[in-house]
Amino acid sequence: MADVSFGGRVVLITGAARGIGREAARRFARGGARLVLGDRDAGALAETAAALTGPDVAVETLTGDVRDPAHAAALVERAGQ
């Protein structure tokens, strides 16, 4: 798969601590996107964020459950900043 540039874009990913969410975060980070990551598992989410660190990678995390409207709104708010 060819690398795609996401520089200047913000990508919000829920379920980012493992599996498909983690892989999506890795690929978007490689493309230069600013990431806002959410998951219920704080420890695994922190591990995902740590694995994505680099000079051109901006990652914010927020632990919670997207079924909670306040948490979902907080994720969207962070992505909009």
C-alpha positions as CSV (number, residue, x, y, z in Angstrom):
1,M,0.0,0.0,0.0
2,A,1.4,3.4,-1.0
3,D,2.0,5.9,1.7
4,V,-0.7,8.7,1.7
5,S,-0.1,12.1,3.2
6,F,-2.5,13.2,6.0
7,G,-0.4,16.2,7.0
8,G,-2.5,19.0,8.4
9,R,-5.4,16.6,9.0
10,V,-6.9,15.5,12.3
11,V,-8.0,11.9,12.7
12,L,-10.2,10.7,15.5
13,I,-10.0,6.9,16.2
14,T,-12.1,5.1,18.8
15,G,-11.1,1.6,19.9
16,A,-7.5,2.7,19.3
17,A,-5.9,0.6,22.0
18,R,-5.6,-2.6,20.0
19,G,-6.5,-4.4,16.8
20,I,-7.9,-2.5,13.9
21,G,-8.0,0.8,15.8
22,R,-4.3,0.5,16.7
23,E,-3.3,-0.4,13.2
24,A,-5.4,2.5,11.8
25,A,-3.7,4.9,14.2
26,R,-0.2,3.6,13.1
27,R,-1.0,4.2,9.5
28,F,-2.5,7.6,9.9
29,A,0.5,8.6,12.1
30,R,2.9,7.4,9.4
31,G,1.0,9.7,7.0
32,G,1.5,12.7,9.3
33,A,-2.0,13.1,10.8
34,R,-2.6,14.6,14.2
35,L,-4.3,11.8,16.1
36,V,-7.0,11.9,18.8
37,L,-7.3,8.4,20.2
38,G,-10.0,7.0,22.5
39,D,-10.5,3.7,24.2
40,R,-11.8,2.3,27.5
41,D,-8.5,0.7,28.4
42,A,-6.2,3.4,29.7
43,G,-3.1,1.2,29.9
44,A,-3.4,-0.2,26.4
45,L,-4.3,3.2,25.0
46,A,-1.1,4.7,26.6
47,E,0.9,1.8,25.0
48,T,-0.5,2.6,21.6
49,A,0.2,6.3,22.0
50,A,3.8,5.6,23.1
51,A,4.4,3.3,20.1
52,L,3.4,6.1,17.8
53,T,5.7,8.8,19.1
54,G,8.1,10.4,16.8
55,P,9.3,13.9,15.7
56,D,6.4,14.5,13.4
57,V,3.6,12.6,15.3
58,A,1.1,14.4,17.5
59,V,-1.1,12.1,19.6
60,E,-3.7,13.0,22.2
61,T,-5.6,10.3,24.1
62,L,-8.8,10.3,26.1
63,T,-10.0,7.3,28.1
64,G,-13.7,6.5,28.2
65,D,-16.6,4.8,26.6
66,V,-18.1,6.3,23.4
67,R,-21.5,5.1,24.5
68,D,-21.3,7.9,27.0
69,P,-22.4,11.0,25.2
70,A,-20.2,13.3,27.3
71,H,-17.1,11.2,26.3
72,A,-18.0,11.2,22.7
73,A,-18.5,14.9,22.8
74,A,-15.1,15.4,24.5
75,L,-13.4,13.4,21.7
76,V,-15.0,15.5,19.0
77,E,-14.1,18.7,20.9
78,R,-10.4,17.6,21.2
79,A,-10.3,16.8,17.5
80,G,-11.7,20.3,16.7
81,Q,-8.9,22.1,18.6
